């Protein structure tokens, strides 16, 4: 069993492949399986360590899809990528994860941190998959309606520590788990930036930290557009380097080549 920190050395880039009609920042671009496969192959060539394939949008305001619809979207993509590109499955559903792992996925990216589907922990525990546990306050449909924290970094660290214990108690070895503070998931612009500034408090939990900052709306909003629903590449790269500097390991991004280049420079500085 290769520990996650050896399989994904710092920094590793995870390319985002959404197979959804309504995703956060590339909605529709990869909705066809062929386009998604081509995107994933290109991302691997550009230096992605893994691609995160998702069939359900979790952008602010979105509702859910059925397991059947989610599988209909992702299965052909997973089949085509099997044995060619390392794959992560972005799902909250046990049934989707089980099928994805059977089709060669090696990581389960669960934005509910095992709070969504009661069967998911067992699916991961009975496989040899890696697992990402992400923080979210509320649920996608309503999470941006006035999120509240006393101490944003402290509360998120405590949450992730509890979910890590839960996953380990459910039989997922700690060395297979990474943690994600969930930028943009029930957080204001100010809360997201405080969390990024204090990312070391999440890293201090002792597990590799995955960050998803790429194209997030807080980046567009800090640049002066109060209605922004996405952020530019330039801002995404700056945010990734700031996260790297504070100890982040895996970077979930849409623009793989540019992030690999920026993070190579950041890593050379040390
Ligand atoms: C994240 C994610 C993130 C993890 C999304 C988008 C919004 N999974 N899924 N972390 N964001 N682990 O693609 O920008 O930040 S959906």
Boltz pocket constraint, residues with backbone or C-beta under 6 A from the ligand:
constraints:
  - pocket:
      binder: B
      contacts: [[A, 16], [A, 24], [A, 25], [A, 58], [A, 59], [A, 90], [A, 109], [A, 110], [A, 111], [A, 132], [A, 134], [A, 180], [A, 182], [A, 183], [A, 210], [A, 211], [A, 212], [A, 213], [A, 214], [A, 215], [A, 216], [A, 252]]
      max_distance: 6.0
